[in-house]
Amino acid sequence: MSGWRIWLQEQPARTMVEISKADEVLFALVNAALVLLDDRAGAPVDEWGDLRSVVLARSVTAELFVDPEQRTVDVLRLVWVPGLGG
């Protein structure tokens, strides 16, 4: 498991900071994917159910809580594997 960087529920923002320091292109890609998942971008959140895992980029996955009634997505956890590229 060496090389894995896993930040749990309290720290998805810290993961984004670490990604931004390491790879600006990957940061932009992940940020855009997160914005497009919720209704702020004008695309409705579908009826996924509550909890799901989503691949945001080849090296970044997220565990999300989806609230279709509020049309929001909460990022509970980000997993970033440095070295896999965007």
PAKE-890218 format. One record per atom (N, C-alpha, C): x, y, z; atom name; residue number from 1. Coordinates in nm, 3 decimals, m for minus. Layout:
<recs>
REC, X, Y, Z, zafi, nuba
REC, X, Y, Z, CA, NUM
...
</recs>
This chain:
<recs>
REC, X, Y, Z, zafi, nuba
REC, 0.081, m0.120, 0.000, N, 1
REC, 0.000, 0.000, 0.000, CA, 1
REC, 0.085, 0.126, 0.000, C, 1
REC, 0.215, 0.113, m0.007, N, 2
REC, 0.297, 0.234, m0.007, CA, 2
REC, 0.267, 0.313, m0.134, C, 2
REC, 0.270, 0.444, m0.122, N, 3
REC, 0.239, 0.530, m0.234, CA, 3
REC, 0.095, 0.577, m0.234, C, 3
REC, 0.008, 0.517, m0.154, N, 4
REC, m0.131, 0.561, m0.147, CA, 4
REC, m0.141, 0.678, m0.052, C, 4
REC, m0.221, 0.775, m0.089, N, 5
REC, m0.250, 0.886, 0.001, CA, 5
REC, m0.400, 0.888, 0.018, C, 5
REC, m0.446, 0.861, 0.137, N, 6
REC, m0.589, 0.853, 0.164, CA, 6
REC, m0.623, 0.952, 0.275, C, 6
REC, m0.716, 1.043, 0.245, N, 7
REC, m0.764, 1.136, 0.346, CA, 7
REC, m0.912, 1.106, 0.368, C, 7
REC, m0.952, 1.092, 0.491, N, 8
REC, m1.088, 1.052, 0.521, CA, 8
REC, m1.181, 1.173, 0.532, C, 8
REC, m1.297, 1.149, 0.585, N, 9
REC, m1.410, 1.240, 0.577, CA, 9
REC, m1.377, 1.386, 0.605, C, 9
REC, m1.293, 1.413, 0.705, N, 10
REC, m1.270, 1.552, 0.744, CA, 10
REC, m1.177, 1.623, 0.647, C, 10
REC, m1.111, 1.550, 0.555, N, 11
REC, m1.001, 1.613, 0.483, CA, 11
REC, m1.003, 1.604, 0.331, C, 11
REC, m1.119, 1.596, 0.265, N, 12
REC, m1.112, 1.597, 0.118, CA, 12
REC, m1.053, 1.726, 0.064, C, 12
REC, m1.074, 1.838, 0.134, N, 13
REC, m1.015, 1.964, 0.089, CA, 13
REC, m0.862, 1.958, 0.095, C, 13
REC, m0.809, 1.892, 0.196, N, 14
REC, m0.663, 1.877, 0.206, CA, 14
REC, m0.609, 1.795, 0.090, C, 14
REC, m0.685, 1.693, 0.050, N, 15
REC, m0.644, 1.613, m0.065, CA, 15
REC, m0.636, 1.700, m0.189, C, 15
REC, m0.735, 1.787, m0.207, N, 16
REC, m0.734, 1.876, m0.323, CA, 16
REC, m0.614, 1.970, m0.319, C, 16
REC, m0.579, 2.017, m0.202, N, 17
REC, m0.461, 2.103, m0.189, CA, 17
REC, m0.335, 2.026, m0.230, C, 17
REC, m0.324, 1.902, m0.182, N, 18
REC, m0.208, 1.820, m0.217, CA, 18
REC, m0.201, 1.793, m0.367, C, 18
REC, m0.317, 1.766, m0.427, N, 19
REC, m0.320, 1.744, m0.572, CA, 19
REC, m0.279, 1.871, m0.646, C, 19
REC, m0.329, 1.986, m0.600, N, 20
REC, m0.296, 2.111, m0.668, CA, 20
REC, m0.147, 2.141, m0.662, C, 20
REC, m0.082, 2.105, m0.552, N, 21
REC, 0.062, 2.126, m0.540, CA, 21
REC, 0.139, 2.035, m0.635, C, 21
REC, 0.086, 1.914, m0.656, N, 22
REC, 0.159, 1.814, m0.733, CA, 22
REC, 0.130, 1.821, m0.883, C, 22
REC, 0.007, 1.857, m0.919, N, 23
REC, m0.032, 1.847, m1.060, CA, 23
REC, m0.151, 1.940, m1.086, C, 23
REC, m0.123, 2.057, m1.144, N, 24
REC, m0.228, 2.157, m1.166, CA, 24
REC, m0.333, 2.109, m1.265, C, 24
REC, m0.292, 2.031, m1.365, N, 25
REC, m0.386, 1.981, m1.465, CA, 25
REC, m0.482, 1.881, m1.401, C, 25
REC, m0.428, 1.791, m1.320, N, 26
REC, m0.512, 1.694, m1.250, CA, 26
REC, m0.608, 1.765, m1.156, C, 26
REC, m0.560, 1.866, m1.086, N, 27
REC, m0.645, 1.943, m0.995, CA, 27
REC, m0.763, 2.004, m1.071, C, 27
REC, m0.736, 2.064, m1.185, N, 28
REC, m0.843, 2.125, m1.265, CA, 28
REC, m0.943, 2.020, m1.311, C, 28
REC, m0.894, 1.905, m1.352, N, 29
REC, m0.981, 1.797, m1.398, CA, 29
REC, m1.072, 1.746, m1.287, C, 29
REC, m1.014, 1.723, m1.169, N, 30
REC, m1.092, 1.672, m1.056, CA, 30
REC, m1.192, 1.777, m1.009, C, 30
REC, m1.148, 1.901, m1.002, N, 31
REC, m1.237, 2.009, m0.959, CA, 31
REC, m1.356, 2.023, m1.054, C, 31
REC, m1.330, 2.017, m1.184, N, 32
REC, m1.438, 2.027, m1.282, CA, 32
REC, m1.534, 1.909, m1.268, C, 32
REC, m1.482, 1.790, m1.247, N, 33
REC, m1.568, 1.673, m1.231, CA, 33
REC, m1.656, 1.686, m1.109, C, 33
REC, m1.602, 1.737, m0.999, N, 34
REC, m1.682, 1.754, m0.878, CA, 34
REC, m1.792, 1.857, m0.897, C, 34
REC, m1.761, 1.968, m0.964, N, 35
REC, m1.862, 2.071, m0.987, CA, 35
REC, m1.975, 2.018, m1.075, C, 35
REC, m1.940, 1.938, m1.175, N, 36
REC, m2.042, 1.886, m1.267, CA, 36
REC, m2.132, 1.782, m1.202, C, 36
REC, m2.090, 1.725, m1.089, N, 37
REC, m2.171, 1.624, m1.023, CA, 37
REC, m2.293, 1.681, m0.953, C, 37
REC, m2.288, 1.807, m0.913, N, 38
REC, m2.405, 1.861, m0.842, CA, 38
REC, m2.478, 1.965, m0.926, C, 38
REC, m2.583, 2.017, m0.874, N, 39
REC, m2.673, 2.101, m0.952, CA, 39
REC, m2.624, 2.243, m0.972, C, 39
REC, m2.511, 2.280, m0.912, N, 40
REC, m2.461, 2.416, m0.929, CA, 40
REC, m2.425, 2.443, m1.074, C, 40
REC, m2.390, 2.337, m1.148, N, 41
REC, m2.352, 2.354, m1.287, CA, 41
REC, m2.472, 2.348, m1.381, C, 41
REC, m2.592, 2.332, m1.324, N, 42
REC, m2.711, 2.327, m1.406, CA, 42
REC, m2.752, 2.186, m1.447, C, 42
REC, m2.670, 2.085, m1.414, N, 43
REC, m2.704, 1.946, m1.445, CA, 43
REC, m2.765, 1.884, m1.319, C, 43
REC, m2.886, 1.833, m1.328, N, 44
REC, m2.950, 1.781, m1.207, CA, 44
REC, m2.883, 1.656, m1.152, C, 44
REC, m2.885, 1.646, m1.024, N, 45
REC, m2.838, 1.524, m0.958, CA, 45
REC, m2.945, 1.417, m0.981, C, 45
REC, m2.904, 1.301, m1.027, N, 46
REC, m3.004, 1.197, m1.052, CA, 46
REC, m3.033, 1.118, m0.925, C, 46
REC, m3.117, 1.020, m0.936, N, 47
REC, m3.160, 0.941, m0.820, CA, 47
REC, m3.064, 0.825, m0.795, C, 47
REC, m2.939, 0.856, m0.771, N, 48
REC, m2.837, 0.752, m0.751, CA, 48
REC, m2.864, 0.667, m0.628, C, 48
REC, m2.934, 0.719, m0.532, N, 49
REC, m2.932, 0.658, m0.400, CA, 49
REC, m2.836, 0.737, m0.315, C, 49
REC, m2.805, 0.689, m0.200, N, 50
REC, m2.733, 0.773, m0.104, CA, 50
REC, m2.583, 0.780, m0.124, C, 50
REC, m2.518, 0.665, m0.123, N, 51
REC, m2.372, 0.664, m0.116, CA, 51
REC, m2.316, 0.594, m0.238, C, 51
REC, m2.215, 0.653, m0.298, N, 52
REC, m2.153, 0.585, m0.411, CA, 52
REC, m2.009, 0.627, m0.429, C, 52
REC, m1.939, 0.547, m0.503, N, 53
REC, m1.800, 0.573, m0.533, CA, 53
REC, m1.789, 0.613, m0.680, C, 53
REC, m1.712, 0.717, m0.708, N, 54
REC, m1.701, 0.770, m0.843, CA, 54
REC, m1.554, 0.790, m0.877, C, 54
REC, m1.516, 0.754, m0.999, N, 55
REC, m1.382, 0.780, m1.048, CA, 55
REC, m1.383, 0.920, m1.109, C, 55
REC, m1.304, 1.008, m1.051, N, 56
REC, m1.298, 1.146, m1.099, CA, 56
REC, m1.189, 1.165, m1.203, C, 56
REC, m1.086, 1.086, m1.192, N, 57
REC, m0.975, 1.085, m1.287, CA, 57
REC, m0.908, 0.950, m1.270, C, 57
REC, m0.814, 0.917, m1.356, N, 58
REC, m0.754, 0.785, m1.350, CA, 58
REC, m0.690, 0.756, m1.214, C, 58
REC, m0.643, 0.860, m1.147, N, 59
REC, m0.574, 0.841, m1.020, CA, 59
REC, m0.653, 0.891, m0.899, C, 59
REC, m0.776, 0.935, m0.919, N, 60
REC, m0.854, 0.992, m0.809, CA, 60
REC, m0.994, 0.934, m0.808, C, 60
REC, m1.033, 0.879, m0.694, N, 61
REC, m1.170, 0.835, m0.676, CA, 61
REC, m1.229, 0.908, m0.556, C, 61
REC, m1.361, 0.914, m0.551, N, 62
REC, m1.429, 0.981, m0.442, CA, 62
REC, m1.544, 0.896, m0.392, C, 62
REC, m1.567, 0.903, m0.263, N, 63
REC, m1.686, 0.845, m0.203, CA, 63
REC, m1.780, 0.961, m0.175, C, 63
REC, m1.899, 0.954, m0.231, N, 64
REC, m1.991, 1.067, m0.228, CA, 64
REC, m2.121, 1.030, m0.159, C, 64
REC, m2.181, 1.128, m0.095, N, 65
REC, m2.318, 1.114, m0.045, CA, 65
REC, m2.405, 1.205, m0.129, C, 65
REC, m2.504, 1.147, m0.193, N, 66
REC, m2.590, 1.222, m0.283, CA, 66
REC, m2.726, 1.244, m0.217, C, 66
REC, m2.769, 1.368, m0.216, N, 67
REC, m2.901, 1.401, m0.164, CA, 67
REC, m2.983, 1.459, m0.279, C, 67
REC, m3.061, 1.374, m0.348, N, 68
REC, m3.136, 1.423, m0.465, CA, 68
REC, m3.236, 1.532, m0.430, C, 68
REC, m3.293, 1.527, m0.310, N, 69
REC, m3.391, 1.629, m0.272, CA, 69
REC, m3.326, 1.767, m0.260, C, 69
REC, m3.207, 1.772, m0.203, N, 70
REC, m3.135, 1.899, m0.191, CA, 70
REC, m3.053, 1.929, m0.316, C, 70
REC, m3.043, 1.830, m0.406, N, 71
REC, m2.966, 1.841, m0.530, CA, 71
REC, m2.821, 1.876, m0.500, C, 71
REC, m2.766, 1.804, m0.404, N, 72
REC, m2.627, 1.829, m0.365, CA, 72
REC, m2.548, 1.699, m0.359, C, 72
REC, m2.417, 1.714, m0.361, N, 73
REC, m2.324, 1.603, m0.345, CA, 73
REC, m2.224, 1.642, m0.238, C, 73
REC, m2.210, 1.560, m0.136, N, 74
REC, m2.109, 1.581, m0.033, CA, 74
REC, m1.996, 1.483, m0.056, C, 74
REC, m1.873, 1.534, m0.061, N, 75
REC, m1.757, 1.448, m0.078, CA, 75
REC, m1.715, 1.398, 0.060, C, 75
REC, m1.728, 1.269, 0.083, N, 76
REC, m1.693, 1.213, 0.213, CA, 76
REC, m1.547, 1.172, 0.218, C, 76
REC, m1.493, 1.133, 0.105, N, 77
REC, m1.357, 1.081, 0.105, CA, 77
REC, m1.300, 1.093, m0.036, C, 77
REC, m1.174, 1.131, m0.045, N, 78
REC, m1.102, 1.127, m0.172, CA, 78
REC, m0.985, 1.033, m0.158, C, 78
REC, m0.962, 0.953, m0.260, N, 79
REC, m0.845, 0.864, m0.264, CA, 79
REC, m0.764, 0.903, m0.388, C, 79
REC, m0.641, 0.942, m0.364, N, 80
REC, m0.552, 0.982, m0.472, CA, 80
REC, m0.431, 0.890, m0.472, C, 80
REC, m0.401, 0.835, m0.589, N, 81
REC, m0.284, 0.749, m0.603, CA, 81
REC, m0.183, 0.824, m0.689, C, 81
REC, m0.087, 0.893, m0.627, N, 82
REC, 0.012, 0.969, m0.705, CA, 82
REC, 0.089, 0.877, m0.798, C, 82
REC, 0.122, 0.930, m0.914, N, 83
REC, 0.203, 0.853, m1.008, CA, 83
REC, 0.122, 0.785, m1.116, C, 83
REC, m0.011, 0.781, m1.104, N, 84
REC, m0.093, 0.720, m1.208, CA, 84
REC, m0.129, 0.819, m1.318, C, 84
REC, m0.109, 0.946, m1.293, N, 85
REC, m0.144, 1.047, m1.393, CA, 85
REC, m0.292, 1.078, m1.390, C, 85
REC, m0.333, 1.180, m1.469, N, 86
REC, m0.472, 1.221, m1.471, CA, 86
REC, m0.550, 1.137, m1.566, C, 86
</recs>
